[in-house]
Amino acid sequence: MNITESLLKALTLLGLGMTFVFLFLGLLMVAVSLMAKYIPADEPVVNKNALKRKTVAPVSTQQGVNPTLIAAITSAVQQYRKTEVV
């Protein structure tokens, strides 16, 4: 078996492989587009109880940041700095 026969065989396998992949992906695209056209999409489930009660975030009467939130953040930062290995 010489180099010409090997190259011819390689090109044949390359062509067959590329053709197979191209046909497979083309059929996949056709199948997906047909499914999108004929199969209806799922409708989102609506919880009727969630629509009835509207939860509103509590509005602070003060301008600025909640002091409890500042304390929690400060505590978390201090704990992080204690465990940080330098």
VEXTIVEX-769682 format. One record per residue: residue in three letters; x, y, z of N, C-alpha, C in turn. Coordinates in Angstrom, 1 decimal, decimal comma, padded with zeros to 4 digits. Each point is the difference from the previous one (the first is absolute). Layout:
% VEXTIVEX-769682
(node 'ALA'; (X; Y; Z); (X; Y; Z); (X; Y; Z))
...
This chain:
% VEXTIVEX-769682
(node 'MET'; (000,9; -001,2; 000,0); (-000,9; 001,2; 000,0); (000,9; 001,2; 000,0))
(node 'ASN'; (-000,1; 000,8; -001,0); (000,8; 001,2; -000,1); (-000,7; 001,3; 000,5))
(node 'ILE'; (000,7; 001,1; -000,1); (-000,5; 001,2; 000,6); (-001,3; 000,5; -000,7))
(node 'THR'; (000,0; -000,2; -001,3); (-001,2; 000,5; -000,8); (-001,2; -000,8; 000,4))
(node 'GLU'; (000,1; -001,3; 000,2); (-001,2; -000,8; 000,4); (-000,4; 000,4; 001,4))
(node 'SER'; (000,9; 000,3; 000,9); (-000,3; 000,4; 001,4); (-000,7; 001,4; 000,0))
(node 'LEU'; (000,5; 000,9; -000,8); (-000,7; 001,3; -000,1); (-001,4; -000,1; -000,6))
(node 'LEU'; (-000,1; -000,8; -001,0); (-001,3; -000,2; -000,6); (-001,0; -000,6; 001,0))
(node 'LYS'; (000,4; -000,9; 000,8); (-000,8; -000,7; 001,0); (-000,4; 001,1; 001,1))
(node 'ALA'; (001,0; 000,8; 000,4); (-000,2; 001,0; 001,0); (-001,0; 001,0; -000,5))
(node 'LEU'; (000,1; 000,5; -001,3); (-000,9; 000,9; -000,5); (-001,4; -000,5; -000,1))
(node 'THR'; (-000,1; -001,3; -000,4); (-001,3; -000,7; -000,1); (-000,7; 000,0; 001,4))
(node 'LEU'; (000,8; -000,4; 001,0); (-000,6; 000,0; 001,4); (-000,3; 001,4; 000,5))
(node 'LEU'; (000,8; 001,0; -000,4); (-000,3; 001,3; 000,4); (-001,3; 000,5; -000,7))
(node 'GLY'; (-000,2; -000,3; -001,2); (-001,2; 000,4; -000,7); (-001,2; -000,7; 000,5))
(node 'LEU'; (000,1; -001,3; 000,3); (-001,1; -000,7; 000,6); (-000,4; 000,5; 001,4))
(node 'GLY'; (001,0; 000,3; 000,8); (-000,3; 000,5; 001,3); (-000,6; 001,3; 000,0))
(node 'MET'; (000,5; 000,9; -000,8); (-000,6; 001,4; -000,1); (-001,4; -000,1; -000,6))
(node 'THR'; (-000,2; -000,8; -000,9); (-001,4; -000,2; -000,6); (-000,9; -000,5; 001,0))
(node 'PHE'; (000,4; -001,0; 000,8); (-000,9; -000,5; 001,0); (-000,3; 001,0; 001,1))
(node 'VAL'; (001,0; 000,8; 000,5); (-000,3; 001,0; 001,0); (-000,9; 001,1; -000,6))
(node 'PHE'; (000,2; 000,4; -001,2); (-000,8; 001,1; -000,7); (-001,4; -000,5; -000,1))
(node 'LEU'; (-000,2; -001,2; -000,4); (-001,4; -000,6; -000,2); (-000,7; -000,1; 001,4))
(node 'PHE'; (000,8; -000,5; 001,0); (-000,6; -000,2; 001,3); (-000,4; 001,4; 000,6))
(node 'LEU'; (000,8; 001,0; -000,1); (-000,3; 001,3; 000,6); (-001,2; 000,6; -000,8))
(node 'GLY'; (000,0; -000,2; -001,3); (-001,1; 000,6; -000,8); (-001,3; -000,7; 000,4))
(node 'LEU'; (000,0; -001,3; 000,2); (-001,3; -000,7; 000,4); (-000,4; 000,5; 001,4))
(node 'LEU'; (001,0; 000,2; 000,9); (-000,3; 000,5; 001,3); (-000,6; 001,4; 000,0))
(node 'MET'; (000,5; 000,8; -000,9); (-000,6; 001,4; -000,1); (-001,5; -000,1; -000,5))
(node 'VAL'; (-000,2; -000,9; -001,0); (-001,3; -000,1; -000,6); (-001,0; -000,6; 001,1))
(node 'ALA'; (000,5; -001,0; 000,8); (-000,9; -000,6; 001,0); (-000,3; 001,1; 001,1))
(node 'VAL'; (001,0; 000,7; 000,4); (-000,3; 001,0; 001,0); (-000,9; 001,1; -000,5))
(node 'SER'; (000,2; 000,5; -001,2); (-000,9; 001,0; -000,5); (-001,5; -000,5; -000,2))
(node 'LEU'; (-000,1; -001,3; -000,4); (-001,4; -000,6; -000,1); (-000,6; -000,1; 001,4))
(node 'MET'; (000,8; -000,4; 001,0); (-000,5; -000,2; 001,3); (-000,4; 001,4; 000,6))
(node 'ALA'; (000,7; 001,0; -000,3); (-000,3; 001,4; 000,5); (-001,3; 000,5; -000,7))
(node 'LYS'; (-000,2; -000,5; -001,2); (-001,2; 000,5; -000,8); (-001,3; -000,7; 000,5))
(node 'TYR'; (000,1; -001,3; 000,2); (-001,2; -000,8; 000,2); (-000,2; -000,4; 001,5))
(node 'ILE'; (001,0; 000,0; 000,8); (-000,3; -000,3; 001,4); (-000,1; 001,3; 000,8))
(node 'PRO'; (-001,1; 000,2; 000,7); (-000,1; 001,2; 000,7); (000,9; 000,1; 001,2))
(node 'ALA'; (000,4; 001,2; 000,4); (000,9; 000,2; 001,1); (-000,8; -000,1; 001,3))
(node 'ASP'; (000,7; -000,4; 001,0); (-000,7; -000,2; 001,3); (-000,4; 001,4; 000,5))
(node 'GLU'; (-001,2; 000,1; 000,6); (-000,4; 001,3; 000,5); (000,5; 000,1; 001,5))
(node 'PRO'; (000,5; 001,1; 000,4); (000,4; 000,1; 001,4); (-001,1; -000,2; 001,0))
(node 'VAL'; (000,3; -000,7; 001,1); (-000,9; -000,2; 001,0); (-000,2; 001,2; 000,9))
(node 'VAL'; (-001,2; 000,5; 000,1); (-000,3; 001,2; 000,8); (-000,6; -000,4; 001,3))
(node 'ASN'; (000,6; 000,4; 001,1); (-000,5; -000,3; 001,3); (-001,0; 001,1; 000,4))
(node 'LYS'; (-001,3; -000,3; 000,1); (-001,0; 001,0; 000,2); (000,1; 000,7; 001,3))
(node 'ASN'; (000,5; -000,8; 001,0); (000,2; 000,6; 001,4); (001,1; 001,0; 000,0))
(node 'ALA'; (001,0; -000,2; -000,9); (001,1; 001,0; 000,0); (-000,5; 001,3; -000,7))
(node 'LEU'; (-000,9; -000,1; -000,9); (-000,6; 001,2; -000,6); (-000,8; 000,8; 001,0))
(node 'LYS'; (-000,8; -000,7; 000,8); (-000,9; 000,7; 000,9); (000,8; 000,8; 001,1))
(node 'ARG'; (001,0; -000,6; 000,6); (000,7; 000,8; 001,0); (001,2; 000,6; -000,6))
(node 'LYS'; (000,1; 001,2; 000,0); (001,1; 000,7; -000,5); (000,9; 000,4; 001,2))
(node 'THR'; (001,2; -000,5; -000,1); (001,0; 000,3; 001,1); (000,7; 001,2; -000,4))
(node 'VAL'; (000,0; 000,9; 000,9); (000,7; 001,3; -000,2); (001,1; 000,1; 001,0))
(node 'ALA'; (001,2; 000,4; -000,5); (001,1; 000,1; 000,9); (-000,2; 001,1; 001,0))
(node 'PRO'; (000,3; -000,2; 001,2); (-000,2; 001,1; 001,0); (000,8; 001,2; -000,3))
(node 'VAL'; (-000,7; 001,1; 000,0); (000,6; 001,3; -000,3); (000,5; 000,6; 001,3))
(node 'SER'; (001,3; 000,3; 000,0); (000,5; 000,7; 001,2); (-000,4; 001,4; 000,0))
(node 'THR'; (-000,3; 000,5; 001,2); (-000,4; 001,4; 000,2); (001,2; 000,9; 000,0))
(node 'GLN'; (001,2; -000,5; 000,2); (001,2; 000,8; 000,1); (000,7; -000,1; -001,4))
(node 'GLN'; (000,7; 001,1; -000,2); (000,8; 000,0; -001,2); (001,4; -000,6; 000,4))
(node 'GLY'; (000,5; -000,8; -000,8); (001,3; -000,6; 000,3); (-000,1; -001,5; 000,1))
(node 'VAL'; (001,1; -000,6; 000,6); (000,1; -001,4; 000,1); (-000,5; -000,5; 001,4))
(node 'ASN'; (-000,6; -001,1; 000,0); (-000,5; -000,6; 001,3); (001,2; -000,3; 000,9))
(node 'PRO'; (000,1; 000,4; 001,2); (001,1; -000,2; 000,9); (000,2; -001,5; 000,3))
(node 'THR'; (-001,1; -000,8; 000,0); (000,2; -001,4; 000,2); (000,8; -000,7; -001,1))
(node 'LEU'; (-000,3; 000,5; -001,2); (000,7; -000,5; -001,2); (001,5; 000,4; 000,1))
(node 'ILE'; (000,3; 001,2; 000,4); (001,4; 000,4; 000,2); (000,7; -000,9; 001,0))
(node 'ALA'; (-000,7; -000,3; 001,1); (000,6; -000,8; 001,0); (000,3; -001,4; -000,5))
(node 'ALA'; (-000,9; -000,6; -000,8); (000,2; -001,3; -000,5); (001,1; -000,1; -001,0))
(node 'ILE'; (000,1; 001,0; -000,8); (001,1; 000,1; -001,0); (001,4; 000,1; 000,7))
(node 'THR'; (000,0; 000,9; 001,0); (001,2; 000,2; 000,8); (000,5; -001,3; 000,6))
(node 'SER'; (-001,0; -000,7; 000,6); (000,4; -001,2; 000,7); (000,5; -001,1; -001,0))
(node 'ALA'; (-000,6; -000,1; -001,1); (000,4; -000,9; -001,1); (001,4; 000,3; -000,5))
(node 'VAL'; (000,3; 001,3; -000,1); (001,3; 000,4; -000,5); (001,1; -000,4; 001,0))
(node 'GLN'; (-000,3; 000,3; 001,3); (000,9; -000,3; 001,1); (000,3; -001,5; 000,1))
(node 'GLN'; (-001,1; -000,8; -000,1); (000,2; -001,5; 000,0); (000,9; -000,4; -001,2))
(node 'TYR'; (-000,3; 000,5; -001,1); (000,8; -000,4; -001,2); (001,5; 000,4; 000,2))
(node 'ARG'; (000,3; 001,1; 000,5); (001,3; 000,5; 000,2); (000,7; -000,9; 001,0))
(node 'LYS'; (-000,7; -000,5; 001,0); (000,6; -000,9; 001,0); (000,4; -001,3; -000,6))
(node 'THR'; (-000,8; -000,5; -000,9); (000,3; -001,3; -000,6); (000,9; 000,0; -001,2))
(node 'GLU'; (000,2; 001,2; -000,5); (000,9; 000,2; -001,2); (001,4; -000,4; 000,3))
(node 'VAL'; (000,6; -000,8; -000,8); (001,4; -000,4; 000,2); (000,9; 000,9; -000,8))
(node 'VAL'; (001,0; 000,7; 000,6); (000,8; 000,9; -000,8); (001,4; -000,7; -000,2))
